[in-house]
């Protein structure tokens, strides 16, 4: 009867060891999968402009020559052209040779090679490039700004909106090159005795422009209290919506 008993392929101890090793392997795979999933969730990316075809020095950037590509933040250093700014560099001349997939940097677009600012302007609107000294937050070509000003009227000070939604062609230190119509240029020239500054317009703002109302210095304090109450209400309503 002992001869008819089938012998086990593995001793009992070896079988338990094999099962334990398989279980450890499965646990390791699960943990590795969870690790990579959490890492991908925490990965922060930035959008950069990359070449879709070989570009030679002196080529004019045309539509389709650049494409937006998401890369991990920090993978590309320096002041590169972001994907959302591709439209701002189309029509400009590139100053270096570029391979497909290579990021475009702002310093690769030399101002001396652009052949004048007229290439940025729309002839049908009779726009022109106009340089003006305007202190304010740093802007880049393609940004849209609202120009505001203040002036003294006797012992009172007035604040008003000079010109909304002006496109910036270029910035040289605190001098901005703007795309304006002839009438807008005359308006800016006439307003220069005032203290002018600007704010950068959000690209998320609605298309319908909200006209700013002139403000007198005597209106600042009561108006500030009114705006503070309105802002507090907006924040409270936003918190309630997020909690739902």
C-alpha positions as CSV (number, residue, x, y, z in Angstrom):
1,X,0.0,0.0,0.0
2,X,2.9,2.3,0.7
3,X,4.1,1.7,-2.8
4,X,0.8,2.8,-4.3
5,X,0.8,6.2,-2.5
6,X,1.7,9.0,-4.8
7,X,4.6,11.1,-3.7
8,X,4.1,14.9,-3.5
9,X,6.0,17.0,-6.0
10,X,7.2,19.3,-3.3
11,X,7.7,18.8,0.4
12,X,5.1,20.4,2.6
13,X,7.6,23.0,3.9
14,X,8.7,23.9,0.4
15,X,5.1,24.3,-0.7
16,X,4.3,26.7,2.1
17,X,7.4,28.7,1.2
18,X,6.3,29.0,-2.4
19,X,2.8,30.1,-1.5
20,X,4.2,32.7,0.9
21,X,6.6,34.0,-1.8
22,X,3.7,34.4,-4.3
23,X,1.7,36.3,-1.8
24,X,4.6,38.6,-1.1
25,X,5.0,39.2,-4.8
26,X,1.4,40.1,-5.3
27,X,1.5,42.5,-2.3
28,X,4.6,44.1,-3.9
29,X,2.9,44.6,-7.2
30,X,-0.1,46.2,-5.6
31,X,2.0,48.6,-3.5
32,X,4.1,49.5,-6.6
33,X,0.9,50.2,-8.6
34,X,-0.5,52.4,-5.8
35,X,2.8,54.3,-5.5
36,X,2.9,55.1,-9.3
37,X,-0.7,56.2,-9.2
38,X,-0.2,58.6,-6.3
39,X,3.0,59.9,-8.0
40,X,1.1,60.6,-11.2
41,X,-1.6,62.4,-9.3
42,X,0.9,64.7,-7.6
43,X,2.8,65.4,-10.8
44,X,2.6,69.1,-11.8
45,X,3.0,69.9,-15.4
46,X,3.6,73.1,-17.4
47,X,2.7,73.8,-21.0
48,X,5.5,74.7,-23.4
49,X,5.7,75.7,-27.0
50,X,7.7,73.1,-29.1
51,X,8.6,73.0,-32.8
52,X,6.6,70.7,-35.0
53,X,9.2,70.8,-37.8
54,X,12.8,71.8,-38.3
55,X,13.2,75.6,-38.1
56,X,16.2,77.5,-39.4
57,X,17.6,80.8,-38.1
58,X,15.7,83.6,-39.8
59,X,12.5,81.6,-40.4
60,X,9.2,83.4,-39.7
61,X,7.0,81.4,-37.2
62,X,3.8,80.5,-38.9
63,X,0.6,78.8,-37.7
64,X,1.2,75.1,-37.2
65,X,5.0,75.4,-36.7
66,X,4.6,75.3,-32.9
67,X,2.5,73.1,-30.7
68,X,1.7,73.1,-27.0
69,X,3.1,70.2,-25.0
70,X,2.7,69.4,-21.3
71,X,5.9,68.5,-19.5
72,X,6.7,68.0,-15.8
73,X,7.4,71.3,-14.0
74,X,11.1,71.8,-13.7
75,X,12.0,69.6,-16.6
76,X,12.6,72.7,-18.8
77,X,14.4,75.6,-17.3
78,X,14.8,79.2,-18.4
79,X,12.2,81.6,-19.8
80,X,10.4,79.4,-22.4
81,X,7.4,80.3,-24.4
82,X,4.3,78.8,-22.9
83,X,1.7,77.0,-24.9
84,X,-0.9,79.7,-24.4
85,X,1.6,82.3,-25.8
86,X,2.1,80.6,-29.2
87,X,-0.3,83.1,-30.8
88,X,1.9,85.9,-29.5
89,X,5.0,84.7,-31.3
90,X,3.4,83.7,-34.6
91,X,4.7,86.1,-37.3
92,X,7.9,86.7,-35.5
93,X,11.4,85.6,-36.6
94,X,13.2,82.9,-34.8
95,X,16.9,83.5,-34.2
96,X,18.2,79.9,-33.8
97,X,17.9,76.6,-35.5
98,X,15.3,74.3,-33.9
99,X,14.7,70.6,-34.2
100,X,11.2,69.0,-34.0
101,X,10.1,68.8,-30.3
102,X,12.6,71.5,-29.2
103,X,11.2,74.1,-26.7
104,X,11.1,77.7,-27.9
105,X,12.7,80.3,-25.5
106,X,11.9,84.0,-25.5
107,X,15.6,84.9,-26.0
108,X,15.5,82.9,-29.3
109,X,13.3,85.6,-30.8
110,X,15.7,88.6,-31.2
111,X,14.0,92.0,-31.5
112,X,16.6,93.2,-34.0
113,X,15.4,90.5,-36.5
114,X,11.7,91.3,-36.4
115,X,11.8,94.0,-39.2
116,X,9.7,96.5,-37.3
117,X,6.6,96.3,-35.2
118,X,4.3,96.7,-38.2
119,X,4.1,93.0,-38.6
120,X,2.1,92.8,-35.3
121,X,-0.6,95.3,-36.3
122,X,-3.9,94.7,-38.1
123,X,-4.0,97.0,-41.2
124,X,-7.8,96.8,-41.4
125,X,-8.1,98.5,-38.0
126,X,-5.4,101.1,-38.8
127,X,-3.6,100.2,-35.6
128,X,-0.1,101.4,-34.8
129,X,2.7,100.6,-32.4
130,X,3.0,103.2,-29.6
131,X,5.6,103.3,-26.9
132,X,4.7,104.7,-23.5
133,X,6.3,104.7,-20.0
134,X,4.0,102.7,-17.7
135,X,5.1,101.4,-14.3
136,X,3.2,98.3,-13.1
137,X,3.3,94.6,-12.9
138,X,5.6,92.7,-15.4
139,X,3.8,91.9,-18.7
140,X,4.8,89.9,-21.7
141,X,4.0,90.3,-25.4
142,X,0.4,89.3,-26.1
143,X,-0.9,90.3,-22.6
144,X,-3.9,92.6,-22.5
145,X,-3.9,95.5,-20.0
146,X,-6.3,98.1,-18.7
147,X,-4.7,101.5,-18.4
148,X,-5.9,103.7,-15.5
149,X,-4.9,107.1,-14.3
150,X,-5.2,109.7,-11.5
151,X,-5.0,113.5,-11.4
152,X,-5.5,116.3,-8.9
153,X,-8.4,118.7,-9.2
154,X,-7.8,121.4,-6.7
155,X,-7.6,119.6,-3.3
156,X,-9.4,116.6,-4.7
157,X,-7.9,113.6,-6.5
158,X,-9.7,111.8,-9.3
159,X,-9.1,108.2,-10.5
160,X,-10.4,107.1,-13.9
161,X,-10.0,104.5,-16.6
162,X,-8.0,105.8,-19.5
163,X,-8.1,102.9,-22.0
164,X,-9.3,99.3,-21.5
165,X,-8.2,96.1,-23.2
166,X,-4.9,97.3,-24.8
167,X,-2.6,94.6,-26.3
168,X,1.1,94.7,-25.4
169,X,3.4,94.2,-28.3
170,X,6.7,94.4,-26.3
171,X,8.1,95.6,-23.0
172,X,11.5,97.2,-22.6
173,X,12.1,97.8,-18.9
174,X,9.1,100.1,-17.9
175,X,8.4,101.2,-21.5
176,X,5.5,99.3,-23.1
177,X,5.0,99.1,-26.9
178,X,1.2,99.0,-27.4
179,X,-1.1,98.2,-30.3
180,X,-3.5,101.2,-30.5
181,X,-5.6,103.0,-33.1
182,X,-4.8,106.6,-34.0
183,X,-7.5,107.9,-31.8
184,X,-6.3,105.8,-28.9
185,X,-2.8,107.1,-29.4
186,X,-4.0,110.7,-29.2
187,X,-5.9,109.8,-26.0
188,X,-2.8,108.3,-24.4
189,X,-0.7,111.3,-25.4
190,X,-3.3,113.7,-23.9
191,X,-3.4,111.6,-20.7
192,X,0.3,111.5,-20.0
193,X,0.3,114.5,-17.6
194,X,-1.8,112.2,-15.3
195,X,-0.2,109.5,-13.2
196,X,-0.8,106.4,-15.4
197,X,-0.5,102.8,-14.4
198,X,-2.1,99.6,-15.6
199,X,-3.5,96.2,-14.6
200,X,-3.2,92.9,-16.4
201,X,-6.5,91.7,-17.7
202,X,-7.4,88.1,-16.9
203,X,-7.9,85.9,-20.0
204,X,-10.8,84.3,-18.1
205,X,-12.9,87.5,-18.0
206,X,-16.1,87.5,-20.0
207,X,-16.1,89.0,-23.5
208,X,-18.6,91.7,-22.5
209,X,-16.4,94.5,-20.9
210,X,-17.4,96.0,-17.6
211,X,-16.8,99.8,-17.8
212,X,-15.0,101.2,-14.7
213,X,-16.7,104.3,-13.2
214,X,-14.5,107.3,-12.2
215,X,-13.8,107.6,-8.5
216,X,-13.2,110.7,-6.4
217,X,-10.9,110.5,-3.4
218,X,-13.8,111.5,-1.1
219,X,-15.6,108.4,-2.4
220,X,-12.8,106.0,-1.6
221,X,-13.6,105.2,2.0
222,X,-17.4,104.6,1.7
223,X,-16.8,102.8,-1.6
224,X,-14.1,100.6,-0.1
225,X,-16.5,99.6,2.7
226,X,-19.2,98.7,0.1
227,X,-16.8,96.7,-2.0
228,X,-15.5,94.9,1.1
229,X,-19.0,93.8,2.1
230,X,-19.6,92.6,-1.5
231,X,-16.4,90.6,-1.6
232,X,-17.1,89.0,1.8
233,X,-20.5,88.0,0.5
234,X,-19.0,86.5,-2.7
235,X,-16.4,84.5,-0.7
236,X,-19.2,83.2,1.7
237,X,-21.3,82.1,-1.3
238,X,-18.3,80.4,-2.9
239,X,-17.5,78.5,0.3
240,X,-21.1,77.3,0.6
241,X,-21.1,76.1,-3.1
242,X,-17.9,74.2,-2.5
243,X,-19.2,72.5,0.6
244,X,-22.3,71.2,-1.2
